[in-house]
Amino acid sequence: MLKSLGATLAQVSQRIGGTPDSMLADDERTRQVARRAERRRQLKTIVVLLVAFVVMVAVFSTVFHELMDREDRSFSWPTSVYWTLTTMTTLGFGDITFESDAGRVFSVIVLLSGSAFLLVMLPFVFIQFVFIPWMNDREARRAPRRVSEATAGHLILTALGPVEEDVIEHATRAEVPYVVIVDDVEAAGRLHDAGRRVMVGPLDDPTTYRHARVESAALVVATQNDQTNTNIAFTVREIAPDVGIVASANAPAAVDILEIAGVDRVVQLGEVLGEAMAKRALGLAGTTHVIGTFGGLCIAEAGVVGTELVGQTLGEMRLRERMNVGIIGVWERGEFTVAAADTELRSTSLLILAGNPDELAAFDDAYGLDTPAAPSALIIGGGRVGRAVAATLSAEGVASTIVEQLPERRREGMRYVIGDAADRAVLEEAGITDAGSILITTHDDNVNVYLTRYCRGLRPDARVVSRSRLDRNVSTLYRAGADAVLSYAATGSAAIWNHFRGDETLLVAHGLNVFRSPMPAELAGRTLAESHLHRRTGCNVVAVDRGDDVRANPDPYAPLPADAELLLVATDAGESSFSNVYPHARRRVTVGLRRQRP
């Protein structure tokens, strides 16, 4: 029943957009037809070689018989075939030899032609019908077909790209097991050799998920195309009704279909990234944006561009005394600095704050701007991310122009300039001279680095926000002149991971995490000032959680209660250092997300 409904919805979603399942099925059928045609060609070649071999033996045996008759020596036909085969294979025993020159010349001809023929035929037959099948079978057996029976609380990934690689890094750091399901045997073998935990199986086969122990899994992450994700969701729900499922969606209309299919959280990665880039372009203008929540404590970010905070130090702001808002640190062009009284704020600074909703609202009232910090914006790239940026800016009252090379990407209600963004005339037509912000949203990191450097040279005073597809190019884009860089991989993995482990770890930005830990026995009863926690681990305590009492910005001279939990902020390296210094403090979730039944 579920599978039938899933197939129906998948057919409907094919009309929405994306790659239809029928096209994927046609590709698979095409590959199968090609493999069968290749096998037929190989068999035809073998038959031709065998026929040629038989003809050669017959001709050589006949000539041998005639030449021996001329020497007045008589041999039977079986003996003629025997001599031909032993000579062709260079095994001649010397029991039958010619005495005439003609016979000896013929022997040389048989020897050379037979050796050359067998050197071609035997290796070909061996390689095509023995060695290659053996290697293929060995390759197929290299990647596992199922996970261990002891596996539980694990992540099941259905694709492996930059986003999934980031999720795997978080899972490895948190000691959460994972498995990547791959339907291609060769790809699975390569990933297995690279150290990834993979298993082979079709994504639409319930047996695959039984072998992946989906009923004991923490979360299933479906990041294929919309139609495949729908099929995955129905297949998983058929055998594991309560397991959590997170899926990506490309088309907006696919969100409803995926939710009907049983997906708990649908993530539109392009829209999430576009909205985040737009907020960076606006500079957040003294307004907080909540990233996540631990109990009653909200973790938020707030830009200072255009506000009176620019040029002040954190000590001069006195946020703790005035509003009880805690400053976790400052994010400055990809570098995080733990809050210090002498830290001076610049227009590019981004505050990371902690407080309850009322306290953050007080911050907004005090520093929020009535008008956007960027009155107009230039968007380079008219794909999903670029359109999401334009929609978010429009909602904030900011006019924007999209530069796009492909005319077919035009959408109603948005202003476009069609042309190459590397052409200065195109950029000037789009309004680069007056734009307060420039957002570079293409999916090619090389292009983004190139355009970031170019736009920074044309407009040194503009706010440049760039997209990075891969994490490794983030620092390069900052060096190229970007004020803010958002990684597609980091943003997507954060959306997935925060849904999975939002109560344990919150990914604030690329390489910056807020995480929860039980009170280490070594710190119980001691003060933060005595512990030198930041010096030893690189972590900063955000709050102390005693269940119903969450205290942000704890007093550094107050003893830490043994029954409390710490909320800490740190980079990836700092979080790992904390786990090494206090190995018994961190705990990991072994029971996954359970879906609430309606």
Residue, then its C-alpha position, 0 to 999 in steps of 0.5 A: m500500500l505504502k509503496s503504491l502510494g509512494a510510486t504515485l507521488a513520485q510520478v506526480s513529483q516528476r511533473i514538478g521538476g528534477t530528474p524523473d525516475s523513468m530517466l534513471a531507469d532508462d539509463e540503467r537499461t541502457r547500461q544493461v543493454a551495453r553490457r550484453a552487447e559487449r558480451r556478444r562481441q566477445l563471444k563472437t570474437i572467440v568463435v572467430l578465433l576458434v574457427a580460424f584455429v581449426v582451419m589452420v590446423a586442418v590446412f597445416s595437417t593436410v600440407f604435412h601429409e602431402l609433404m611426407d608423401r613426397e618424401d615417401r613417408s606415410f603417416s595417418w591423419p591423426t598423426s598429422v594433426y598431432w605433429t601440427l599441434t606439437t609444432m604450433t605450440t612449440l612443444g615439438f618432441g623431435d619424433i617426426t621431422f622433415e628431411s627435405d628443405a621444403g618440409r623444414v621451411f614448412s615447419v618454420i612457417v607452422l611454428l611461427s604462425g602457431s606461436a603468434f596465433l596462440l599468443v593472441m588467443l590464449p591471453f585473450v580467452f584467459i583475460q576475458f573469461v577468467f581473470i576479468p570475471w574473477m576480478n569483478d567478483r572480487e571487487a563485488r565482494r570487497a564492499p559489505r552487503r550489510v552492517s554488523e548486527a551490533t550496530a545501533g543508533h547510527l546514521i544511514l546516508t543515501a549519498l556521498g557529497p560535500v554535505e554528507e562528508d561534513v555530516i560524517e565528520h561531525a558523526t566521527r567526532a561525536e562517535v556516532p556510527y554511520v553507514v553510506i548506502v551505495d548502489d554501485v559496486e565499483a564506487a562502494g569498493r573505492l569508498h570502502d578502500a578509502g576508509r568509509r563505512v559503506m554497504v552495497g544495495p539498491l536505494d529502493d529495495p526494503t532489503t537494503y534497509r533491513h541489512a542497514r538495520v534501519e529499525s535500530a538507526a538514529l536517523v536516515v538522511a536522504t539527499q538524492n533528487d526529489q523523486t528518489n528521496t520520496n521513494i526512499a522515505f516510503t521504503v524506510r517507513e514500510i519497515a521502520p515507522d518510527v525512525g527519523i528521516v531528514a530529506s533534501a528538496n530541490a523543488p518547493a512543491a516537493v516539500d509537501i510530497l516528502e512530508i506525506a511520504g513520511v519525512d520528519r524534516v525537509v531541508q531546502l538547502g538552496e533556500v537555507l543558504g540563500e537566506a543565510m547569505a542575504k542576512r549576511a549581506l544585510g549585516l543583520a543591522g543590530t538585529t538578532h537571528v536565533i541559530g538554535t536553542f538549548g532549553g530556555l537559552c537561545i544562541a543568536e547572531a547579530g551584525v553591528v554594521g550601521t549601528e552605534l556598536v561599531g568602534q566600541t569594545l565589548g567591555e564598553m557595551r556592558l550587555r550583561e549588566r544592562m540586558n543580561v545578554g551574554i556575548i559568547g564571542v565575535w566572528e570576524r571574516g571567518e575567524f572566531t574570537v572568544a569574548a574579551a573586554d578589550t575586543e573592538l567591534r568593526s563593521t564586519s564583526l558578527l556577535i554570537l550572543a546567548g540569552n532568553p527570548d526576552e533578553l534578545a528582544a531587548f537587544d533588538d530594541a536597543y540596536g536594531l535599525d529601522t532601515p536595512a544597512a544595505p539599501s540595494a544589492l547585486i546578486i551574481g548567479g540566478g540559480r536556486v541560491g540566487r533566487a532565495v537571496a533575492a526573495t529574502l532581500s525583497a522581504e526586508g525591503v532591499a532592492s536587488t538585481i540578478v546577473e545571470q548568463l542563461p536567459e531561461r533562468r529568468r523568473e517573474g517579479m525579479r530584475y535581471v541583467i543577462g550577461d557575463a559577470a566578468d564583463r564590467a559593462v554588465l556589472e555597471e548596468a546591474g548597478i554595482t557602483d551603487a550597490g551596498s552589498i554584492l552576493i556571489t552565488t554560483h556553484d563553482d568555487n573557482v568562479n566565486v574566487y575570481l568574481t570575489r577578487y574582481c568585485r572587491g577591486l571594483r568596489p572596495d567599500a561594498r559588503v561582499v558575501s560569497r558562496s563556497r561549495l567546498d569547505r576547503n575554499v572558505s579561507t581562499l574566498y576570505r583572502a580574495g576579499a569577501d566579508a562573509v563566506l557561507s559554505y554550502a557543505a557546512t550550511g547543509s550539514a548544520a541543518i541536518w546535524n542540528h536536527f539530529r543532535g540539536d540538544e547535544t551540539l549546535l553548529v553555529a558556523h563553519g568550524l564553530n560549535v556550541f555543545r553540551s557536556p555533563m559536569p566533569a568530575e575534575l571541575a565540580g565544586r571549582t570555579l571557572a577562574e580556577s579551572h583555566l578551562h579556556r587555556r587548557t581546551g580552547c572552550n568557553v562556558v556559555a551557560v550552566d544548565r541545572g535542568d529547569d535553571v539555565r544560567a547564561n554567563p555564569d559567575p567565574y568565581a562561583p563554584l560549579p555544581a556537580d549535578a549541572e551540565l555545561l554549555l560550551v562554545a568552541t571550534d572543532a579543535g577546541e571541542s576535540s581538545f575538551s574531549n581529550v582533557y575530560p574524556h569521561a565527560r562527553r556522552r553521545v546519543t545511542v538512541g536515535l530520533r523517534r518519530q512521534r506518532p500522530 
